[in-house]
Amino acid sequence: MKIAFKDIEEKNLSEVKKIYDWYIQNSTATFHTEPITVEQLKEFIFILHPIYKSYLIYEANNVAGYCFLTYYKKRQAYDRTAEITIYLKQDSCQKGIGKVALLHLEQKALETGIRNLIAIISGDNSGSIHLFEKMGYSKCAHFKNVGEKFGKVLDVVAYQKEL
């Protein structure tokens, strides 16, 4: 399996949106309930940011998904911490790509001075929870009944890893 990462550029945002829209419409992995605009994507996926990196993930020269680091909170005291996110196309799941993406983002975080990563995950997203636990992340929070999507009340869990 050959996995490559390329910085997300402005021209890639429609591809990113297409992947994210699938999750909005078909899963509880995100709590957006309606498709968002490219401008809204730019609020948390940054292009060529010096610290918070965003990547398209390629498997055998085909886009398999995207991953990124973003602000945990927009206050200077949190600059050593980032939120980590990975979204894969459905046919790219369960192939080990998520693990490779996680390792890639951890390395990029270290290179830019980030020492703490936090994953915010829907409580029923067992695949993501399993991945983060397997990769050494510890559950640090559990928020009960904080969201509702598709008529289902959902928990949110947070997983943390100090690099």
C-alpha positions as CSV (number, residue, x, y, z in Angstrom):
1,M,0.0,0.0,0.0
2,K,1.5,3.3,-1.1
3,I,0.1,6.3,0.8
4,A,1.1,9.9,0.0
5,F,0.2,13.2,1.5
6,K,-0.1,16.5,-0.3
7,D,-0.9,19.9,1.1
8,I,-4.5,20.8,0.5
9,E,-4.7,23.8,-1.9
10,E,-7.6,26.0,-2.8
11,K,-8.3,23.9,-5.9
12,N,-8.7,20.8,-3.7
13,L,-11.5,22.2,-1.5
14,S,-14.3,20.9,-3.7
15,E,-12.9,17.4,-3.4
16,V,-12.6,17.8,0.4
17,K,-16.2,19.1,0.5
18,K,-17.5,16.1,-1.5
19,I,-15.9,13.7,1.0
20,Y,-17.2,15.7,4.0
21,D,-20.7,16.1,2.5
22,W,-20.9,12.3,2.4
23,Y,-20.3,12.2,6.2
24,I,-22.8,15.0,6.8
25,Q,-25.5,13.2,4.9
26,N,-24.8,9.6,5.9
27,S,-23.1,9.4,9.3
28,T,-22.8,10.9,12.8
29,A,-19.1,11.3,12.5
30,T,-19.8,15.1,12.1
31,F,-22.5,17.0,13.8
32,H,-23.1,19.2,10.8
33,T,-26.6,18.3,9.5
34,E,-26.6,20.2,6.3
35,P,-23.9,20.5,3.6
36,I,-21.5,23.4,4.2
37,T,-19.9,25.8,1.7
38,V,-16.3,25.8,0.7
39,E,-16.0,29.1,2.7
40,Q,-17.2,27.4,5.8
41,L,-14.7,24.6,5.3
42,K,-12.0,27.2,5.4
43,E,-13.0,28.1,8.9
44,F,-11.3,24.9,10.2
45,I,-9.3,23.5,7.3
46,F,-6.4,25.9,6.6
47,I,-4.5,26.3,3.4
48,L,-0.7,26.6,3.8
49,H,-0.9,27.5,7.5
50,P,2.5,27.4,9.1
51,I,1.3,25.4,12.1
52,Y,-2.1,23.8,11.4
53,K,-1.5,21.6,8.4
54,S,-4.1,20.1,6.0
55,Y,-3.5,17.2,3.6
56,L,-5.2,15.2,0.9
57,I,-4.4,11.5,1.4
58,Y,-3.5,9.5,-1.7
59,E,-3.5,5.7,-2.1
60,A,-2.0,4.6,-5.3
61,N,-2.4,8.1,-6.8
62,N,-6.1,8.2,-6.0
63,V,-7.6,10.5,-3.3
64,A,-8.5,8.3,-0.4
65,G,-9.4,11.1,2.0
66,Y,-8.1,14.1,3.9
67,C,-6.7,14.9,7.3
68,F,-5.8,18.0,9.2
69,L,-4.7,19.7,12.4
70,T,-6.7,22.7,13.5
71,Y,-7.1,25.0,16.5
72,Y,-8.2,23.3,19.7
73,K,-9.2,26.8,20.9
74,K,-8.4,30.1,19.3
75,R,-6.5,31.5,22.3
76,Q,-2.8,31.8,22.5
77,A,-2.3,29.7,25.6
78,Y,-3.6,26.7,23.6
79,D,-1.0,27.0,20.8
80,R,0.8,23.9,22.0
81,T,-2.4,21.9,21.4
82,A,-4.3,21.0,18.2
83,E,-7.4,19.1,17.2
84,I,-6.7,16.2,14.9
85,T,-9.2,15.0,12.2
86,I,-9.2,12.3,9.5
87,Y,-11.9,11.6,7.0
88,L,-11.6,8.8,4.5
89,K,-13.7,7.9,1.5
90,Q,-15.8,4.9,2.2
91,D,-13.8,2.5,-0.1
92,S,-10.6,3.6,1.7
93,C,-11.7,2.6,5.2
94,Q,-10.4,-0.5,7.0
95,K,-7.1,-0.6,5.0
96,G,-4.7,0.9,7.5
97,I,-4.8,4.4,5.9
98,G,-6.2,6.0,9.0
99,K,-3.2,4.8,11.0
100,V,-0.7,6.1,8.5
101,A,-2.5,9.5,8.4
102,L,-2.5,9.7,12.2
103,L,1.3,9.0,12.3
104,H,1.8,11.6,9.6
105,L,-0.1,14.3,11.4
106,E,1.6,13.5,14.7
107,Q,5.0,14.0,13.0
108,K,3.9,17.3,11.4
109,A,2.6,18.4,14.8
110,L,5.9,17.8,16.4
111,E,7.7,19.7,13.7
112,T,5.6,22.8,14.3
113,G,5.8,22.8,18.1
114,I,2.4,21.1,18.9
115,R,2.8,18.8,21.8
116,N,-0.8,17.8,22.5
117,L,-3.4,16.4,20.1
118,I,-7.1,16.0,20.8
119,A,-9.6,14.1,18.8
120,I,-13.2,15.0,19.3
121,I,-15.3,11.9,18.2
122,S,-19.0,11.1,18.1
123,G,-19.7,8.6,20.9
124,D,-21.1,6.0,18.4
125,N,-18.1,6.2,16.0
126,S,-16.5,3.0,17.2
127,G,-14.1,2.8,14.2
128,S,-12.5,6.2,15.1
129,I,-12.5,5.4,18.8
130,H,-10.7,2.1,18.2
131,L,-8.1,3.8,15.9
132,F,-7.3,6.5,18.4
133,E,-7.1,4.0,21.3
134,K,-4.9,1.7,19.3
135,M,-2.6,4.6,18.5
136,G,-2.0,5.5,22.2
137,Y,-4.7,8.2,22.7
138,S,-6.4,8.2,26.1
139,K,-10.1,9.1,26.7
140,C,-10.1,12.4,28.5
141,A,-13.7,13.5,28.3
142,H,-17.2,12.1,27.8
143,F,-20.0,14.5,27.1
144,K,-23.4,12.8,27.3
145,N,-26.4,13.6,25.1
146,V,-24.9,16.8,23.6
147,G,-25.9,16.4,20.0
148,E,-28.8,15.1,18.0
149,K,-28.7,13.8,14.4
150,F,-31.0,11.5,12.4
151,G,-33.3,11.5,15.4
152,K,-30.6,10.0,17.6
153,V,-29.2,11.7,20.7
154,L,-25.5,11.4,20.7
155,D,-22.5,11.6,23.1
156,V,-19.2,13.1,22.2
157,V,-15.9,11.7,23.5
158,A,-12.5,13.3,23.5
159,Y,-9.2,11.5,23.1
160,Q,-5.8,13.0,23.9
161,K,-2.2,12.2,23.2
162,E,0.8,14.1,24.5
163,L,3.6,13.9,21.9
